[in-house]
Amino acid sequence: MFLLMLLIICYSVLCGVFFYCQALLTGLGCKRWTVAGIVFGLLAWPMFVMKKRMQLYRLFGIKQLIFNA
């Protein structure tokens, strides 16, 4: 039982560090995404990607981000 709790805590901290680094690289709020990573784990990844995409749309516009083949 103790080992399982330790594993869950280590997983949460690792996800928090991962989201902190990703938020730092993309310019999003570091504390917000660190807490989301600790609480939700990797389930926060789709939310993170969507937020990053929305920020890019806002900065450059949708015409600049779509590649026409």
mmCIF file of the N, C-alpha and C atoms, coordinates in Angstrom:
data_MODEL
# 
_entry.id   MODEL 
# 
loop_
_atom_site.group_PDB 
_atom_site.id 
_atom_site.type_symbol 
_atom_site.label_atom_id 
_atom_site.label_alt_id 
_atom_site.label_comp_id 
_atom_site.label_asym_id 
_atom_site.label_entity_id 
_atom_site.label_seq_id 
_atom_site.pdbx_PDB_ins_code 
_atom_site.Cartn_x 
_atom_site.Cartn_y 
_atom_site.Cartn_z 
_atom_site.occupancy 
_atom_site.B_iso_or_equiv 
_atom_site.pdbx_formal_charge 
_atom_site.auth_seq_id 
_atom_site.auth_comp_id 
_atom_site.auth_asym_id 
_atom_site.auth_atom_id 
_atom_site.pdbx_PDB_model_num 
ATOM 1   N N  . MET A 1 1  ? 0.825  -1.188 0.000   1.00 0.00 ? 1  MET A N  1 
ATOM 2   C CA . MET A 1 1  ? 0.000  0.000  0.000   1.00 0.00 ? 1  MET A CA 1 
ATOM 3   C C  . MET A 1 1  ? 0.868  1.251  0.000   1.00 0.00 ? 1  MET A C  1 
ATOM 4   N N  . PHE A 1 2  ? 1.914  1.235  0.812   1.00 0.00 ? 2  PHE A N  1 
ATOM 5   C CA . PHE A 1 2  ? 2.812  2.385  0.891   1.00 0.00 ? 2  PHE A CA 1 
ATOM 6   C C  . PHE A 1 2  ? 3.525  2.609  -0.438  1.00 0.00 ? 2  PHE A C  1 
ATOM 7   N N  . LEU A 1 3  ? 3.914  1.520  -1.091  1.00 0.00 ? 3  LEU A N  1 
ATOM 8   C CA . LEU A 1 3  ? 4.617  1.624  -2.371  1.00 0.00 ? 3  LEU A CA 1 
ATOM 9   C C  . LEU A 1 3  ? 3.720  2.206  -3.453  1.00 0.00 ? 3  LEU A C  1 
ATOM 10  N N  . LEU A 1 4  ? 2.451  1.847  -3.428  1.00 0.00 ? 4  LEU A N  1 
ATOM 11  C CA . LEU A 1 4  ? 1.501  2.385  -4.397  1.00 0.00 ? 4  LEU A CA 1 
ATOM 12  C C  . LEU A 1 4  ? 1.311  3.886  -4.206  1.00 0.00 ? 4  LEU A C  1 
ATOM 13  N N  . MET A 1 5  ? 1.193  4.340  -2.977  1.00 0.00 ? 5  MET A N  1 
ATOM 14  C CA . MET A 1 5  ? 1.055  5.767  -2.704  1.00 0.00 ? 5  MET A CA 1 
ATOM 15  C C  . MET A 1 5  ? 2.312  6.523  -3.111  1.00 0.00 ? 5  MET A C  1 
ATOM 16  N N  . LEU A 1 6  ? 3.464  5.943  -2.860  1.00 0.00 ? 6  LEU A N  1 
ATOM 17  C CA . LEU A 1 6  ? 4.722  6.564  -3.260  1.00 0.00 ? 6  LEU A CA 1 
ATOM 18  C C  . LEU A 1 6  ? 4.822  6.670  -4.768  1.00 0.00 ? 6  LEU A C  1 
ATOM 19  N N  . LEU A 1 7  ? 4.377  5.646  -5.461  1.00 0.00 ? 7  LEU A N  1 
ATOM 20  C CA . LEU A 1 7  ? 4.383  5.653  -6.925  1.00 0.00 ? 7  LEU A CA 1 
ATOM 21  C C  . LEU A 1 7  ? 3.443  6.719  -7.478  1.00 0.00 ? 7  LEU A C  1 
ATOM 22  N N  . ILE A 1 8  ? 2.277  6.871  -6.895  1.00 0.00 ? 8  ILE A N  1 
ATOM 23  C CA . ILE A 1 8  ? 1.326  7.889  -7.337  1.00 0.00 ? 8  ILE A CA 1 
ATOM 24  C C  . ILE A 1 8  ? 1.876  9.291  -7.090  1.00 0.00 ? 8  ILE A C  1 
ATOM 25  N N  . ILE A 1 9  ? 2.508  9.507  -5.963  1.00 0.00 ? 9  ILE A N  1 
ATOM 26  C CA . ILE A 1 9  ? 3.092  10.816 -5.660  1.00 0.00 ? 9  ILE A CA 1 
ATOM 27  C C  . ILE A 1 9  ? 4.234  11.126 -6.621  1.00 0.00 ? 9  ILE A C  1 
ATOM 28  N N  . CYS A 1 10 ? 5.066  10.160 -6.896  1.00 0.00 ? 10 CYS A N  1 
ATOM 29  C CA . CYS A 1 10 ? 6.173  10.369 -7.848  1.00 0.00 ? 10 CYS A CA 1 
ATOM 30  C C  . CYS A 1 10 ? 5.647  10.654 -9.251  1.00 0.00 ? 10 CYS A C  1 
ATOM 31  N N  . TYR A 1 11 ? 4.596  9.952  -9.655  1.00 0.00 ? 11 TYR A N  1 
ATOM 32  C CA . TYR A 1 11 ? 3.976  10.181 -10.957 1.00 0.00 ? 11 TYR A CA 1 
ATOM 33  C C  . TYR A 1 11 ? 3.408  11.592 -11.043 1.00 0.00 ? 11 TYR A C  1 
ATOM 34  N N  . SER A 1 12 ? 2.748  12.063 -9.993  1.00 0.00 ? 12 SER A N  1 
ATOM 35  C CA . SER A 1 12 ? 2.175  13.404 -9.987  1.00 0.00 ? 12 SER A CA 1 
ATOM 36  C C  . SER A 1 12 ? 3.261  14.466 -10.074 1.00 0.00 ? 12 SER A C  1 
ATOM 37  N N  . VAL A 1 13 ? 4.319  14.285 -9.322  1.00 0.00 ? 13 VAL A N  1 
ATOM 38  C CA . VAL A 1 13 ? 5.419  15.255 -9.356  1.00 0.00 ? 13 VAL A CA 1 
ATOM 39  C C  . VAL A 1 13 ? 6.095  15.253 -10.722 1.00 0.00 ? 13 VAL A C  1 
ATOM 40  N N  . LEU A 1 14 ? 6.283  14.099 -11.291 1.00 0.00 ? 14 LEU A N  1 
ATOM 41  C CA . LEU A 1 14 ? 6.897  14.002 -12.620 1.00 0.00 ? 14 LEU A CA 1 
ATOM 42  C C  . LEU A 1 14 ? 6.033  14.680 -13.677 1.00 0.00 ? 14 LEU A C  1 
ATOM 43  N N  . CYS A 1 15 ? 4.722  14.478 -13.627 1.00 0.00 ? 15 CYS A N  1 
ATOM 44  C CA . CYS A 1 15 ? 3.825  15.158 -14.571 1.00 0.00 ? 15 CYS A CA 1 
ATOM 45  C C  . CYS A 1 15 ? 3.838  16.667 -14.350 1.00 0.00 ? 15 CYS A C  1 
ATOM 46  N N  . GLY A 1 16 ? 3.911  17.093 -13.099 1.00 0.00 ? 16 GLY A N  1 
ATOM 47  C CA . GLY A 1 16 ? 3.990  18.523 -12.811 1.00 0.00 ? 16 GLY A CA 1 
ATOM 48  C C  . GLY A 1 16 ? 5.251  19.145 -13.383 1.00 0.00 ? 16 GLY A C  1 
ATOM 49  N N  . VAL A 1 17 ? 6.375  18.462 -13.250 1.00 0.00 ? 17 VAL A N  1 
ATOM 50  C CA . VAL A 1 17 ? 7.639  18.960 -13.805 1.00 0.00 ? 17 VAL A CA 1 
ATOM 51  C C  . VAL A 1 17 ? 7.581  18.989 -15.328 1.00 0.00 ? 17 VAL A C  1 
ATOM 52  N N  . PHE A 1 18 ? 6.988  17.961 -15.921 1.00 0.00 ? 18 PHE A N  1 
ATOM 53  C CA . PHE A 1 18 ? 6.855  17.916 -17.376 1.00 0.00 ? 18 PHE A CA 1 
ATOM 54  C C  . PHE A 1 18 ? 6.033  19.097 -17.888 1.00 0.00 ? 18 PHE A C  1 
ATOM 55  N N  . PHE A 1 19 ? 4.873  19.345 -17.271 1.00 0.00 ? 19 PHE A N  1 
ATOM 56  C CA . PHE A 1 19 ? 4.036  20.449 -17.724 1.00 0.00 ? 19 PHE A CA 1 
ATOM 57  C C  . PHE A 1 19 ? 4.664  21.796 -17.422 1.00 0.00 ? 19 PHE A C  1 
ATOM 58  N N  . TYR A 1 20 ? 5.430  21.902 -16.357 1.00 0.00 ? 20 TYR A N  1 
ATOM 59  C CA . TYR A 1 20 ? 6.140  23.147 -16.074 1.00 0.00 ? 20 TYR A CA 1 
ATOM 60  C C  . TYR A 1 20 ? 7.135  23.459 -17.191 1.00 0.00 ? 20 TYR A C  1 
ATOM 61  N N  . CYS A 1 21 ? 7.897  22.464 -17.589 1.00 0.00 ? 21 CYS A N  1 
ATOM 62  C CA . CYS A 1 21 ? 8.880  22.667 -18.663 1.00 0.00 ? 21 CYS A CA 1 
ATOM 63  C C  . CYS A 1 21 ? 8.203  23.002 -19.983 1.00 0.00 ? 21 CYS A C  1 
ATOM 64  N N  . GLN A 1 22 ? 7.118  22.316 -20.302 1.00 0.00 ? 22 GLN A N  1 
ATOM 65  C CA . GLN A 1 22 ? 6.402  22.588 -21.546 1.00 0.00 ? 22 GLN A CA 1 
ATOM 66  C C  . GLN A 1 22 ? 5.786  23.987 -21.536 1.00 0.00 ? 22 GLN A C  1 
ATOM 67  N N  . ALA A 1 23 ? 5.218  24.400 -20.416 1.00 0.00 ? 23 ALA A N  1 
ATOM 68  C CA . ALA A 1 23 ? 4.636  25.733 -20.318 1.00 0.00 ? 23 ALA A CA 1 
ATOM 69  C C  . ALA A 1 23 ? 5.716  26.802 -20.401 1.00 0.00 ? 23 ALA A C  1 
ATOM 70  N N  . LEU A 1 24 ? 6.863  26.534 -19.836 1.00 0.00 ? 24 LEU A N  1 
ATOM 71  C CA . LEU A 1 24 ? 7.971  27.480 -19.907 1.00 0.00 ? 24 LEU A CA 1 
ATOM 72  C C  . LEU A 1 24 ? 8.456  27.640 -21.335 1.00 0.00 ? 24 LEU A C  1 
ATOM 73  N N  . LEU A 1 25 ? 8.515  26.550 -22.096 1.00 0.00 ? 25 LEU A N  1 
ATOM 74  C CA . LEU A 1 25 ? 8.969  26.609 -23.485 1.00 0.00 ? 25 LEU A CA 1 
ATOM 75  C C  . LEU A 1 25 ? 7.967  27.308 -24.393 1.00 0.00 ? 25 LEU A C  1 
ATOM 76  N N  . THR A 1 26 ? 6.679  27.163 -24.128 1.00 0.00 ? 26 THR A N  1 
ATOM 77  C CA . THR A 1 26 ? 5.669  27.736 -25.012 1.00 0.00 ? 26 THR A CA 1 
ATOM 78  C C  . THR A 1 26 ? 5.166  29.096 -24.561 1.00 0.00 ? 26 THR A C  1 
ATOM 79  N N  . GLY A 1 27 ? 5.543  29.541 -23.389 1.00 0.00 ? 27 GLY A N  1 
ATOM 80  C CA . GLY A 1 27 ? 5.142  30.865 -22.923 1.00 0.00 ? 27 GLY A CA 1 
ATOM 81  C C  . GLY A 1 27 ? 3.779  30.903 -22.255 1.00 0.00 ? 27 GLY A C  1 
ATOM 82  N N  . LEU A 1 28 ? 3.288  29.773 -21.798 1.00 0.00 ? 28 LEU A N  1 
ATOM 83  C CA . LEU A 1 28 ? 2.012  29.737 -21.079 1.00 0.00 ? 28 LEU A CA 1 
ATOM 84  C C  . LEU A 1 28 ? 2.273  29.877 -19.586 1.00 0.00 ? 28 LEU A C  1 
ATOM 85  N N  . GLY A 1 29 ? 1.208  29.999 -18.806 1.00 0.00 ? 29 GLY A N  1 
ATOM 86  C CA . GLY A 1 29 ? 1.347  30.160 -17.365 1.00 0.00 ? 29 GLY A CA 1 
ATOM 87  C C  . GLY A 1 29 ? 1.953  28.929 -16.709 1.00 0.00 ? 29 GLY A C  1 
ATOM 88  N N  . CYS A 1 30 ? 3.111  29.085 -16.111 1.00 0.00 ? 30 CYS A N  1 
ATOM 89  C CA . CYS A 1 30 ? 3.836  27.933 -15.553 1.00 0.00 ? 30 CYS A CA 1 
ATOM 90  C C  . CYS A 1 30 ? 3.142  27.339 -14.335 1.00 0.00 ? 30 CYS A C  1 
ATOM 91  N N  . LYS A 1 31 ? 2.701  28.192 -13.416 1.00 0.00 ? 31 LYS A N  1 
ATOM 92  C CA . LYS A 1 31 ? 2.068  27.669 -12.202 1.00 0.00 ? 31 LYS A CA 1 
ATOM 93  C C  . LYS A 1 31 ? 0.766  26.947 -12.515 1.00 0.00 ? 31 LYS A C  1 
ATOM 94  N N  . ARG A 1 32 ? -0.004 27.513 -13.426 1.00 0.00 ? 32 ARG A N  1 
ATOM 95  C CA . ARG A 1 32 ? -1.293 26.918 -13.781 1.00 0.00 ? 32 ARG A CA 1 
ATOM 96  C C  . ARG A 1 32 ? -1.111 25.524 -14.356 1.00 0.00 ? 32 ARG A C  1 
ATOM 97  N N  . TRP A 1 33 ? -0.152 25.362 -15.263 1.00 0.00 ? 33 TRP A N  1 
ATOM 98  C CA . TRP A 1 33 ? 0.027  24.066 -15.913 1.00 0.00 ? 33 TRP A CA 1 
ATOM 99  C C  . TRP A 1 33 ? 0.756  23.080 -15.020 1.00 0.00 ? 33 TRP A C  1 
ATOM 100 N N  . THR A 1 34 ? 1.563  23.569 -14.093 1.00 0.00 ? 34 THR A N  1 
ATOM 101 C CA . THR A 1 34 ? 2.193  22.679 -13.123 1.00 0.00 ? 34 THR A CA 1 
ATOM 102 C C  . THR A 1 34 ? 1.140  22.052 -12.217 1.00 0.00 ? 34 THR A C  1 
ATOM 103 N N  . VAL A 1 35 ? 0.224  22.875 -11.723 1.00 0.00 ? 35 VAL A N  1 
ATOM 104 C CA . VAL A 1 35 ? -0.839 22.363 -10.857 1.00 0.00 ? 35 VAL A CA 1 
ATOM 105 C C  . VAL A 1 35 ? -1.747 21.418 -11.643 1.00 0.00 ? 35 VAL A C  1 
ATOM 106 N N  . ALA A 1 36 ? -2.043 21.758 -12.902 1.00 0.00 ? 36 ALA A N  1 
ATOM 107 C CA . ALA A 1 36 ? -2.872 20.867 -13.725 1.00 0.00 ? 36 ALA A CA 1 
ATOM 108 C C  . ALA A 1 36 ? -2.176 19.529 -13.938 1.00 0.00 ? 36 ALA A C  1 
ATOM 109 N N  . GLY A 1 37 ? -0.867 19.559 -14.126 1.00 0.00 ? 37 GLY A N  1 
ATOM 110 C CA . GLY A 1 37 ? -0.126 18.310 -14.288 1.00 0.00 ? 37 GLY A CA 1 
ATOM 111 C C  . GLY A 1 37 ? -0.105 17.475 -13.030 1.00 0.00 ? 37 GLY A C  1 
ATOM 112 N N  . ILE A 1 38 ? 0.001  18.117 -11.887 1.00 0.00 ? 38 ILE A N  1 
ATOM 113 C CA . ILE A 1 38 ? -0.002 17.382 -10.619 1.00 0.00 ? 38 ILE A CA 1 
ATOM 114 C C  . ILE A 1 38 ? -1.373 16.780 -10.342 1.00 0.00 ? 38 ILE A C  1 
ATOM 115 N N  . VAL A 1 39 ? -2.422 17.541 -10.605 1.00 0.00 ? 39 VAL A N  1 
ATOM 116 C CA . VAL A 1 39 ? -3.776 17.079 -10.275 1.00 0.00 ? 39 VAL A CA 1 
ATOM 117 C C  . VAL A 1 39 ? -4.297 16.065 -11.291 1.00 0.00 ? 39 VAL A C  1 
ATOM 118 N N  . PHE A 1 40 ? -4.162 16.374 -12.580 1.00 0.00 ? 40 PHE A N  1 
ATOM 119 C CA . PHE A 1 40 ? -4.774 15.540 -13.610 1.00 0.00 ? 40 PHE A CA 1 
ATOM 120 C C  . PHE A 1 40 ? -3.807 14.582 -14.283 1.00 0.00 ? 40 PHE A C  1 
ATOM 121 N N  . GLY A 1 41 ? -2.526 14.776 -14.111 1.00 0.00 ? 41 GLY A N  1 
ATOM 122 C CA . GLY A 1 41 ? -1.555 13.908 -14.769 1.00 0.00 ? 41 GLY A CA 1 
ATOM 123 C C  . GLY A 1 41 ? -1.527 14.161 -16.264 1.00 0.00 ? 41 GLY A C  1 
ATOM 124 N N  . LEU A 1 42 ? -1.347 13.102 -17.029 1.00 0.00 ? 42 LEU A N  1 
ATOM 125 C CA . LEU A 1 42 ? -1.269 13.257 -18.475 1.00 0.00 ? 42 LEU A CA 1 
ATOM 126 C C  . LEU A 1 42 ? -2.625 13.506 -19.120 1.00 0.00 ? 42 LEU A C  1 
ATOM 127 N N  . LEU A 1 43 ? -3.705 13.468 -18.364 1.00 0.00 ? 43 LEU A N  1 
ATOM 128 C CA . LEU A 1 43 ? -5.008 13.817 -18.910 1.00 0.00 ? 43 LEU A CA 1 
ATOM 129 C C  . LEU A 1 43 ? -5.091 15.299 -19.260 1.00 0.00 ? 43 LEU A C  1 
ATOM 130 N N  . ALA A 1 44 ? -4.178 16.112 -18.743 1.00 0.00 ? 44 ALA A N  1 
ATOM 131 C CA . ALA A 1 44 ? -4.161 17.535 -19.053 1.00 0.00 ? 44 ALA A CA 1 
ATOM 132 C C  . ALA A 1 44 ? -3.460 17.826 -20.380 1.00 0.00 ? 44 ALA A C  1 
ATOM 133 N N  . TRP A 1 45 ? -2.842 16.837 -20.991 1.00 0.00 ? 45 TRP A N  1 
ATOM 134 C CA . TRP A 1 45 ? -2.099 17.063 -22.235 1.00 0.00 ? 45 TRP A CA 1 
ATOM 135 C C  . TRP A 1 45 ? -2.982 17.583 -23.374 1.00 0.00 ? 45 TRP A C  1 
ATOM 136 N N  . PRO A 1 46 ? -4.173 16.999 -23.636 1.00 0.00 ? 46 PRO A N  1 
ATOM 137 C CA . PRO A 1 46 ? -5.012 17.571 -24.704 1.00 0.00 ? 46 PRO A CA 1 
ATOM 138 C C  . PRO A 1 46 ? -5.434 19.013 -24.435 1.00 0.00 ? 46 PRO A C  1 
ATOM 139 N N  . MET A 1 47 ? -5.688 19.342 -23.171 1.00 0.00 ? 47 MET A N  1 
ATOM 140 C CA . MET A 1 47 ? -6.026 20.728 -22.835 1.00 0.00 ? 47 MET A CA 1 
ATOM 141 C C  . MET A 1 47 ? -4.838 21.645 -23.097 1.00 0.00 ? 47 MET A C  1 
ATOM 142 N N  . PHE A 1 48 ? -3.638 21.179 -22.777 1.00 0.00 ? 48 PHE A N  1 
ATOM 143 C CA . PHE A 1 48 ? -2.436 21.971 -22.989 1.00 0.00 ? 48 PHE A CA 1 
ATOM 144 C C  . PHE A 1 48 ? -2.211 22.239 -24.477 1.00 0.00 ? 48 PHE A C  1 
ATOM 145 N N  . VAL A 1 49 ? -2.359 21.199 -25.288 1.00 0.00 ? 49 VAL A N  1 
ATOM 146 C CA . VAL A 1 49 ? -2.147 21.346 -26.731 1.00 0.00 ? 49 VAL A CA 1 
ATOM 147 C C  . VAL A 1 49 ? -3.180 22.295 -27.324 1.00 0.00 ? 49 VAL A C  1 
ATOM 148 N N  . MET A 1 50 ? -4.422 22.199 -26.882 1.00 0.00 ? 50 MET A N  1 
ATOM 149 C CA . MET A 1 50 ? -5.470 23.085 -27.384 1.00 0.00 ? 50 MET A CA 1 
ATOM 150 C C  . MET A 1 50 ? -5.206 24.527 -26.979 1.00 0.00 ? 50 MET A C  1 
ATOM 151 N N  . LYS A 1 51 ? -4.767 24.745 -25.763 1.00 0.00 ? 51 LYS A N  1 
ATOM 152 C CA . LYS A 1 51 ? -4.464 26.106 -25.305 1.00 0.00 ? 51 LYS A CA 1 
ATOM 153 C C  . LYS A 1 51 ? -3.302 26.681 -26.094 1.00 0.00 ? 51 LYS A C  1 
ATOM 154 N N  . LYS A 1 52 ? -2.307 25.869 -26.377 1.00 0.00 ? 52 LYS A N  1 
ATOM 155 C CA . LYS A 1 52 ? -1.166 26.318 -27.172 1.00 0.00 ? 52 LYS A CA 1 
ATOM 156 C C  . LYS A 1 52 ? -1.608 26.690 -28.582 1.00 0.00 ? 52 LYS A C  1 
ATOM 157 N N  . ARG A 1 53 ? -2.477 25.867 -29.172 1.00 0.00 ? 53 ARG A N  1 
ATOM 158 C CA . ARG A 1 53 ? -2.979 26.142 -30.513 1.00 0.00 ? 53 ARG A CA 1 
ATOM 159 C C  . ARG A 1 53 ? -3.826 27.405 -30.541 1.00 0.00 ? 53 ARG A C  1 
ATOM 160 N N  . MET A 1 54 ? -4.656 27.616 -29.523 1.00 0.00 ? 54 MET A N  1 
ATOM 161 C CA . MET A 1 54 ? -5.475 28.824 -29.459 1.00 0.00 ? 54 MET A CA 1 
ATOM 162 C C  . MET A 1 54 ? -4.617 30.069 -29.325 1.00 0.00 ? 54 MET A C  1 
ATOM 163 N N  . GLN A 1 55 ? -3.522 29.969 -28.577 1.00 0.00 ? 55 GLN A N  1 
ATOM 164 C CA . GLN A 1 55 ? -2.619 31.101 -28.436 1.00 0.00 ? 55 GLN A CA 1 
ATOM 165 C C  . GLN A 1 55 ? -1.943 31.428 -29.770 1.00 0.00 ? 55 GLN A C  1 
ATOM 166 N N  . LEU A 1 56 ? -1.564 30.400 -30.520 1.00 0.00 ? 56 LEU A N  1 
ATOM 167 C CA . LEU A 1 56 ? -0.975 30.632 -31.834 1.00 0.00 ? 56 LEU A CA 1 
ATOM 168 C C  . LEU A 1 56 ? -1.978 31.255 -32.794 1.00 0.00 ? 56 LEU A C  1 
ATOM 169 N N  . TYR A 1 57 ? -3.226 30.796 -32.766 1.00 0.00 ? 57 TYR A N  1 
ATOM 170 C CA . TYR A 1 57 ? -4.263 31.395 -33.604 1.00 0.00 ? 57 TYR A CA 1 
ATOM 171 C C  . TYR A 1 57 ? -4.447 32.869 -33.275 1.00 0.00 ? 57 TYR A C  1 
ATOM 172 N N  . ARG A 1 58 ? -4.447 33.182 -31.995 1.00 0.00 ? 58 ARG A N  1 
ATOM 173 C CA . ARG A 1 58 ? -4.639 34.564 -31.576 1.00 0.00 ? 58 ARG A CA 1 
ATOM 174 C C  . ARG A 1 58 ? -3.473 35.440 -32.008 1.00 0.00 ? 58 ARG A C  1 
ATOM 175 N N  . LEU A 1 59 ? -2.257 34.907 -31.938 1.00 0.00 ? 59 LEU A N  1 
ATOM 176 C CA . LEU A 1 59 ? -1.079 35.706 -32.284 1.00 0.00 ? 59 LEU A CA 1 
ATOM 177 C C  . LEU A 1 59 ? -0.926 35.921 -33.787 1.00 0.00 ? 59 LEU A C  1 
ATOM 178 N N  . PHE A 1 60 ? -1.113 34.866 -34.565 1.00 0.00 ? 60 PHE A N  1 
ATOM 179 C CA . PHE A 1 60 ? -0.801 34.942 -35.991 1.00 0.00 ? 60 PHE A CA 1 
ATOM 180 C C  . PHE A 1 60 ? -2.020 34.902 -36.892 1.00 0.00 ? 60 PHE A C  1 
ATOM 181 N N  . GLY A 1 61 ? -3.153 34.484 -36.396 1.00 0.00 ? 61 GLY A N  1 
ATOM 182 C CA . GLY A 1 61 ? -4.338 34.336 -37.227 1.00 0.00 ? 61 GLY A CA 1 
ATOM 183 C C  . GLY A 1 61 ? -4.388 32.950 -37.842 1.00 0.00 ? 61 GLY A C  1 
ATOM 184 N N  . ILE A 1 62 ? -5.577 32.548 -38.199 1.00 0.00 ? 62 ILE A N  1 
ATOM 185 C CA . ILE A 1 62 ? -5.755 31.184 -38.694 1.00 0.00 ? 62 ILE A CA 1 
ATOM 186 C C  . ILE A 1 62 ? -5.205 31.034 -40.102 1.00 0.00 ? 62 ILE A C  1 
ATOM 187 N N  . LYS A 1 63 ? -5.179 32.091 -40.895 1.00 0.00 ? 63 LYS A N  1 
ATOM 188 C CA . LYS A 1 63 ? -4.671 32.003 -42.273 1.00 0.00 ? 63 LYS A CA 1 
ATOM 189 C C  . LYS A 1 63 ? -3.170 31.697 -42.297 1.00 0.00 ? 63 LYS A C  1 
ATOM 190 N N  . GLN A 1 64 ? -2.446 32.132 -41.316 1.00 0.00 ? 64 GLN A N  1 
ATOM 191 C CA . GLN A 1 64 ? -1.008 31.929 -41.295 1.00 0.00 ? 64 GLN A CA 1 
ATOM 192 C C  . GLN A 1 64 ? -0.621 30.513 -40.863 1.00 0.00 ? 64 GLN A C  1 
ATOM 193 N N  . LEU A 1 65 ? -1.516 29.820 -40.180 1.00 0.00 ? 65 LEU A N  1 
ATOM 194 C CA . LEU A 1 65 ? -1.175 28.523 -39.611 1.00 0.00 ? 65 LEU A CA 1 
ATOM 195 C C  . LEU A 1 65 ? -1.656 27.338 -40.433 1.00 0.00 ? 65 LEU A C  1 
ATOM 196 N N  . ILE A 1 66 ? -2.470 27.594 -41.459 1.00 0.00 ? 66 ILE A N  1 
ATOM 197 C CA . ILE A 1 66 ? -2.975 26.495 -42.285 1.00 0.00 ? 66 ILE A CA 1 
ATOM 198 C C  . ILE A 1 66 ? -2.128 26.417 -43.550 1.00 0.00 ? 66 ILE A C  1 
ATOM 199 N N  . PHE A 1 67 ? -1.575 25.258 -43.794 1.00 0.00 ? 67 PHE A N  1 
ATOM 200 C CA . PHE A 1 67 ? -0.757 25.043 -44.998 1.00 0.00 ? 67 PHE A CA 1 
ATOM 201 C C  . PHE A 1 67 ? -1.638 24.459 -46.084 1.00 0.00 ? 67 PHE A C  1 
ATOM 202 N N  . ASN A 1 68 ? -1.718 25.141 -47.198 1.00 0.00 ? 68 ASN A N  1 
ATOM 203 C CA . ASN A 1 68 ? -2.506 24.628 -48.317 1.00 0.00 ? 68 ASN A CA 1 
ATOM 204 C C  . ASN A 1 68 ? -1.639 23.714 -49.152 1.00 0.00 ? 68 ASN A C  1 
ATOM 205 N N  . ALA A 1 69 ? -2.136 22.527 -49.465 1.00 0.00 ? 69 ALA A N  1 
ATOM 206 C CA . ALA A 1 69 ? -1.354 21.569 -50.241 1.00 0.00 ? 69 ALA A CA 1 
ATOM 207 C C  . ALA A 1 69 ? -1.619 21.738 -51.723 1.00 0.00 ? 69 ALA A C  1 
# 
